[in-house]
Amino acid sequence: MRSGAGESLTGVWALAPDGGRYDLWVLGPSGRVGHFVG
């Protein structure tokens, strides 16, 4: 995962074994956490 200059963004992917779903946790520069499940 790439981010622009001055940004700090870390993503952790955990792919489910069924191959179609995803579970993404994103930690933003201010300590905010985003959780995306699909």
PQR file with spaces between the fields and no chain letter, atoms N, CA, C, O and H, PARSE charges and radii, in Angstrom:
ATOM       1  N    MET     1       0.849   -1.192    0.000 -0.4000 1.5000
ATOM       2  CA   MET     1       0.000    0.000    0.000 -0.0000 2.0000
ATOM       3  C    MET     1       0.885    1.243    0.000  0.5500 1.7000
ATOM       4  O    MET     1       1.787    1.372    0.827 -0.5500 1.4000
ATOM       5  N    ARG     2       0.623    2.143   -0.921 -0.4000 1.5000
ATOM       6  CA   ARG     2       1.418    3.357   -1.000 -0.0000 2.0000
ATOM       7  C    ARG     2       0.574    4.548   -0.570  0.5500 1.7000
ATOM       8  O    ARG     2      -0.647    4.551   -0.721 -0.5500 1.4000
ATOM       9  H    ARG     2      -0.110    2.038   -1.593  0.4000 1.0000
ATOM      10  N    SER     3       1.240    5.544   -0.040 -0.4000 1.5000
ATOM      11  CA   SER     3       0.555    6.769    0.354 -0.0000 2.0000
ATOM      12  C    SER     3       1.382    7.956   -0.108  0.5500 1.7000
ATOM      13  O    SER     3       2.558    7.818   -0.445 -0.5500 1.4000
ATOM      14  H    SER     3       2.233    5.542    0.082  0.4000 1.0000
ATOM      15  N    GLY     4       0.755    9.119   -0.120 -0.4000 1.5000
ATOM      16  CA   GLY     4       1.446   10.305   -0.584 -0.0000 2.0000
ATOM      17  C    GLY     4       2.490   10.788    0.408  0.5500 1.7000
ATOM      18  O    GLY     4       2.570   10.292    1.532 -0.5500 1.4000
ATOM      19  H    GLY     4      -0.200    9.232    0.154  0.4000 1.0000
ATOM      20  N    ALA     5       3.281   11.751   -0.010 -0.4000 1.5000
ATOM      21  CA   ALA     5       4.326   12.292    0.843 -0.0000 2.0000
ATOM      22  C    ALA     5       3.719   12.903    2.099  0.5500 1.7000
ATOM      23  O    ALA     5       2.716   13.614    2.036 -0.5500 1.4000
ATOM      24  H    ALA     5       3.215   12.154   -0.923  0.4000 1.0000
ATOM      25  N    GLY     6       4.328   12.622    3.221 -0.4000 1.5000
ATOM      26  CA   GLY     6       3.848   13.185    4.476 -0.0000 2.0000
ATOM      27  C    GLY     6       2.727   12.397    5.112  0.5500 1.7000
ATOM      28  O    GLY     6       2.266   12.742    6.200 -0.5500 1.4000
ATOM      29  H    GLY     6       5.143   12.045    3.272  0.4000 1.0000
ATOM      30  N    GLU     7       2.287   11.353    4.459 -0.4000 1.5000
ATOM      31  CA   GLU     7       1.216   10.535    5.009 -0.0000 2.0000
ATOM      32  C    GLU     7       1.786    9.235    5.552  0.5500 1.7000
ATOM      33  O    GLU     7       2.761    8.695    5.030 -0.5500 1.4000
ATOM      34  H    GLU     7       2.662   11.072    3.575  0.4000 1.0000
ATOM      35  N    SER     8       1.164    8.755    6.599 -0.4000 1.5000
ATOM      36  CA   SER     8       1.571    7.472    7.166 -0.0000 2.0000
ATOM      37  C    SER     8       0.332    6.609    7.263  0.5500 1.7000
ATOM      38  O    SER     8      -0.548    6.868    8.084 -0.5500 1.4000
ATOM      39  H    SER     8       0.372    9.194    7.023  0.4000 1.0000
ATOM      40  N    LEU     9       0.257    5.592    6.436 -0.4000 1.5000
ATOM      41  CA   LEU     9      -0.930    4.748    6.398 -0.0000 2.0000
ATOM      42  C    LEU     9      -0.488    3.297    6.343  0.5500 1.7000
ATOM      43  O    LEU     9       0.262    2.892    5.456 -0.5500 1.4000
ATOM      44  H    LEU     9       0.971    5.381    5.769  0.4000 1.0000
ATOM      45  N    THR    10      -0.958    2.535    7.291 -0.4000 1.5000
ATOM      46  CA   THR    10      -0.576    1.130    7.362 -0.0000 2.0000
ATOM      47  C    THR    10      -1.821    0.278    7.240  0.5500 1.7000
ATOM      48  O    THR    10      -2.793    0.490    7.965 -0.5500 1.4000
ATOM      49  H    THR    10      -1.568    2.863    8.012  0.4000 1.0000
ATOM      50  N    GLY    11      -1.805   -0.670    6.345 -0.4000 1.5000
ATOM      51  CA   GLY    11      -2.948   -1.559    6.161 -0.0000 2.0000
ATOM      52  C    GLY    11      -2.546   -2.995    6.409  0.5500 1.7000
ATOM      53  O    GLY    11      -1.448   -3.419    6.048 -0.5500 1.4000
ATOM      54  H    GLY    11      -1.015   -0.843    5.756  0.4000 1.0000
ATOM      55  N    VAL    12      -3.427   -3.726    7.015 -0.4000 1.5000
ATOM      56  CA   VAL    12      -3.182   -5.141    7.262 -0.0000 2.0000
ATOM      57  C    VAL    12      -4.310   -5.929    6.624  0.5500 1.7000
ATOM      58  O    VAL    12      -5.480   -5.742    6.958 -0.5500 1.4000
ATOM      59  H    VAL    12      -4.319   -3.381    7.309  0.4000 1.0000
ATOM      60  N    TRP    13      -3.953   -6.802    5.713 -0.4000 1.5000
ATOM      61  CA   TRP    13      -4.952   -7.605    5.013 -0.0000 2.0000
ATOM      62  C    TRP    13      -5.023   -8.995    5.626  0.5500 1.7000
ATOM      63  O    TRP    13      -4.004   -9.626    5.903 -0.5500 1.4000
ATOM      64  H    TRP    13      -3.003   -6.954    5.442  0.4000 1.0000
ATOM      65  N    ALA    14      -6.246   -9.453    5.829 -0.4000 1.5000
ATOM      66  CA   ALA    14      -6.451  -10.826    6.283 -0.0000 2.0000
ATOM      67  C    ALA    14      -7.474  -11.449    5.341  0.5500 1.7000
ATOM      68  O    ALA    14      -8.677  -11.235    5.487 -0.5500 1.4000
ATOM      69  H    ALA    14      -7.074   -8.940    5.603  0.4000 1.0000
ATOM      70  N    LEU    15      -6.988  -12.215    4.381 -0.4000 1.5000
ATOM      71  CA   LEU    15      -7.884  -12.796    3.387 -0.0000 2.0000
ATOM      72  C    LEU    15      -8.519  -14.072    3.929  0.5500 1.7000
ATOM      73  O    LEU    15      -7.836  -14.967    4.426 -0.5500 1.4000
ATOM      74  H    LEU    15      -6.010  -12.389    4.263  0.4000 1.0000
ATOM      75  N    ALA    16      -9.827  -14.128    3.821 -0.4000 1.5000
ATOM      76  CA   ALA    16     -10.549  -15.304    4.298 -0.0000 2.0000
ATOM      77  C    ALA    16     -10.283  -16.482    3.365  0.5500 1.7000
ATOM      78  O    ALA    16     -10.022  -16.283    2.178 -0.5500 1.4000
ATOM      79  H    ALA    16     -10.382  -13.401    3.417  0.4000 1.0000
ATOM      80  N    PRO    17     -10.348  -17.700    3.887 -0.5600 1.5000
ATOM      81  CA   PRO    17     -10.040  -18.885    3.074  0.2800 2.0000
ATOM      82  C    PRO    17     -11.036  -19.139    1.939  0.5500 1.7000
ATOM      83  O    PRO    17     -10.751  -19.916    1.028 -0.5500 1.4000
ATOM      84  N    ASP    18     -12.209  -18.485    1.990 -0.4000 1.5000
ATOM      85  CA   ASP    18     -13.173  -18.691    0.899 -0.0000 2.0000
ATOM      86  C    ASP    18     -12.771  -17.913   -0.353  0.5500 1.7000
ATOM      87  O    ASP    18     -13.359  -18.107   -1.417 -0.5500 1.4000
ATOM      88  H    ASP    18     -12.441  -17.854    2.730  0.4000 1.0000
ATOM      89  N    GLY    19     -11.779  -17.040   -0.235 -0.4000 1.5000
ATOM      90  CA   GLY    19     -11.215  -16.369   -1.396 -0.0000 2.0000
ATOM      91  C    GLY    19     -12.006  -15.180   -1.902  0.5500 1.7000
ATOM      92  O    GLY    19     -11.520  -14.448   -2.764 -0.5500 1.4000
ATOM      93  H    GLY    19     -11.302  -16.882    0.629  0.4000 1.0000
ATOM      94  N    GLY    20     -13.199  -14.967   -1.398 -0.4000 1.5000
ATOM      95  CA   GLY    20     -14.012  -13.878   -1.926 -0.0000 2.0000
ATOM      96  C    GLY    20     -14.205  -12.740   -0.944  0.5500 1.7000
ATOM      97  O    GLY    20     -14.594  -11.640   -1.336 -0.5500 1.4000
ATOM      98  H    GLY    20     -13.593  -15.562   -0.698  0.4000 1.0000
ATOM      99  N    ARG    21     -13.938  -12.991    0.324 -0.4000 1.5000
ATOM     100  CA   ARG    21     -14.163  -11.975    1.339 -0.0000 2.0000
ATOM     101  C    ARG    21     -12.836  -11.371    1.781  0.5500 1.7000
ATOM     102  O    ARG    21     -11.772  -11.948    1.559 -0.5500 1.4000
ATOM     103  H    ARG    21     -13.622  -13.885    0.643  0.4000 1.0000
ATOM     104  N    TYR    22     -12.915  -10.214    2.403 -0.4000 1.5000
ATOM     105  CA   TYR    22     -11.703   -9.569    2.900 -0.0000 2.0000
ATOM     106  C    TYR    22     -11.981   -8.895    4.242  0.5500 1.7000
ATOM     107  O    TYR    22     -13.123   -8.574    4.569 -0.5500 1.4000
ATOM     108  H    TYR    22     -13.780   -9.746    2.583  0.4000 1.0000
ATOM     109  N    ASP    23     -10.941   -8.696    4.987 -0.4000 1.5000
ATOM     110  CA   ASP    23     -11.018   -8.056    6.294 -0.0000 2.0000
ATOM     111  C    ASP    23      -9.820   -7.120    6.380  0.5500 1.7000
ATOM     112  O    ASP    23      -8.693   -7.570    6.584 -0.5500 1.4000
ATOM     113  H    ASP    23     -10.013   -8.958    4.722  0.4000 1.0000
ATOM     114  N    LEU    24     -10.058   -5.819    6.225 -0.4000 1.5000
ATOM     115  CA   LEU    24      -8.965   -4.854    6.144 -0.0000 2.0000
ATOM     116  C    LEU    24      -9.007   -3.898    7.329  0.5500 1.7000
ATOM     117  O    LEU    24     -10.020   -3.248    7.587 -0.5500 1.4000
ATOM     118  H    LEU    24     -10.974   -5.453    6.059  0.4000 1.0000
ATOM     119  N    TRP    25      -7.894   -3.824    8.040 -0.4000 1.5000
ATOM     120  CA   TRP    25      -7.738   -2.856    9.124 -0.0000 2.0000
ATOM     121  C    TRP    25      -6.748   -1.799    8.655  0.5500 1.7000
ATOM     122  O    TRP    25      -5.661   -2.126    8.178 -0.5500 1.4000
ATOM     123  H    TRP    25      -7.071   -4.351    7.831  0.4000 1.0000
ATOM     124  N    VAL    26      -7.122   -0.543    8.790 -0.4000 1.5000
ATOM     125  CA   VAL    26      -6.245    0.543    8.367 -0.0000 2.0000
ATOM     126  C    VAL    26      -5.996    1.475    9.548  0.5500 1.7000
ATOM     127  O    VAL    26      -6.934    1.932   10.201 -0.5500 1.4000
ATOM     128  H    VAL    26      -8.005   -0.278    9.177  0.4000 1.0000
ATOM     129  N    LEU    27      -4.728    1.747    9.812 -0.4000 1.5000
ATOM     130  CA   LEU    27      -4.351    2.666   10.880 -0.0000 2.0000
ATOM     131  C    LEU    27      -3.865    3.966   10.257  0.5500 1.7000
ATOM     132  O    LEU    27      -2.858    3.990    9.549 -0.5500 1.4000
ATOM     133  H    LEU    27      -3.966    1.376    9.282  0.4000 1.0000
ATOM     134  N    GLY    28      -4.582    5.034   10.523 -0.4000 1.5000
ATOM     135  CA   GLY    28      -4.244    6.324    9.946 -0.0000 2.0000
ATOM     136  C    GLY    28      -3.203    7.072   10.766  0.5500 1.7000
ATOM     137  O    GLY    28      -2.846    6.639   11.862 -0.5500 1.4000
ATOM     138  H    GLY    28      -5.400    5.015   11.098  0.4000 1.0000
ATOM     139  N    PRO    29      -2.713    8.193   10.241 -0.5600 1.5000
ATOM     140  CA   PRO    29      -1.634    8.951   10.881  0.2800 2.0000
ATOM     141  C    PRO    29      -2.015    9.528   12.241  0.5500 1.7000
ATOM     142  O    PRO    29      -1.137    9.775   13.066 -0.5500 1.4000
ATOM     143  N    SER    30      -3.302    9.746   12.491 -0.4000 1.5000
ATOM     144  CA   SER    30      -3.719   10.326   13.772 -0.0000 2.0000
ATOM     145  C    SER    30      -4.203    9.260   14.741  0.5500 1.7000
ATOM     146  O    SER    30      -4.825    9.572   15.756 -0.5500 1.4000
ATOM     147  H    SER    30      -4.016    9.545   11.820  0.4000 1.0000
ATOM     148  N    GLY    31      -3.917    8.004   14.428 -0.4000 1.5000
ATOM     149  CA   GLY    31      -4.306    6.923   15.319 -0.0000 2.0000
ATOM     150  C    GLY    31      -5.706    6.403   15.066  0.5500 1.7000
ATOM     151  O    GLY    31      -6.188    5.526   15.783 -0.5500 1.4000
ATOM     152  H    GLY    31      -3.411    7.750   13.604  0.4000 1.0000
ATOM     153  N    ARG    32      -6.368    6.948   14.039 -0.4000 1.5000
ATOM     154  CA   ARG    32      -7.706    6.461   13.705 -0.0000 2.0000
ATOM     155  C    ARG    32      -7.600    5.092   13.054  0.5500 1.7000
ATOM     156  O    ARG    32      -6.672    4.818   12.293 -0.5500 1.4000
ATOM     157  H    ARG    32      -5.978    7.660   13.456  0.4000 1.0000
ATOM     158  N    VAL    33      -8.549    4.252   13.361 -0.4000 1.5000
ATOM     159  CA   VAL    33      -8.548    2.905   12.799 -0.0000 2.0000
ATOM     160  C    VAL    33      -9.797    2.723   11.956  0.5500 1.7000
ATOM     161  O    VAL    33     -10.912    2.992   12.405 -0.5500 1.4000
ATOM     162  H    VAL    33      -9.303    4.474   13.979  0.4000 1.0000
ATOM     163  N    GLY    34      -9.597    2.265   10.731 -0.4000 1.5000
ATOM     164  CA   GLY    34     -10.716    1.937    9.858 -0.0000 2.0000
ATOM     165  C    GLY    34     -10.771    0.435    9.670  0.5500 1.7000
ATOM     166  O    GLY    34      -9.742   -0.221    9.510 -0.5500 1.4000
ATOM     167  H    GLY    34      -8.692    2.046   10.366  0.4000 1.0000
ATOM     168  N    HIS    35     -11.974   -0.101    9.690 -0.4000 1.5000
ATOM     169  CA   HIS    35     -12.142   -1.544    9.513 -0.0000 2.0000
ATOM     170  C    HIS    35     -13.113   -1.761    8.366  0.5500 1.7000
ATOM     171  O    HIS    35     -14.259   -1.314    8.423 -0.5500 1.4000
ATOM     172  H    HIS    35     -12.810    0.432    9.820  0.4000 1.0000
ATOM     173  N    PHE    36     -12.665   -2.436    7.338 -0.4000 1.5000
ATOM     174  CA   PHE    36     -13.476   -2.680    6.149 -0.0000 2.0000
ATOM     175  C    PHE    36     -13.630   -4.176    5.949  0.5500 1.7000
ATOM     176  O    PHE    36     -12.642   -4.906    5.854 -0.5500 1.4000
ATOM     177  H    PHE    36     -11.735   -2.799    7.291  0.4000 1.0000
ATOM     178  N    VAL    37     -14.867   -4.625    5.885 -0.4000 1.5000
ATOM     179  CA   VAL    37     -15.139   -6.045    5.673 -0.0000 2.0000
ATOM     180  C    VAL    37     -16.017   -6.178    4.450  0.5500 1.7000
ATOM     181  O    VAL    37     -16.987   -5.437    4.294 -0.5500 1.4000
ATOM     182  H    VAL    37     -15.669   -4.033    5.962  0.4000 1.0000
ATOM     183  N    GLY    38     -15.686   -7.117    3.581 -0.4000 1.5000
ATOM     184  CA   GLY    38     -16.481   -7.292    2.379 -0.0000 2.0000
ATOM     185  C    GLY    38     -16.585   -8.738    1.992  0.5500 1.7000
ATOM     186  O    GLY    38     -17.226   -9.065    0.993 -0.5500 1.4000
ATOM     187  H    GLY    38     -14.898   -7.719    3.707  0.4000 1.0000
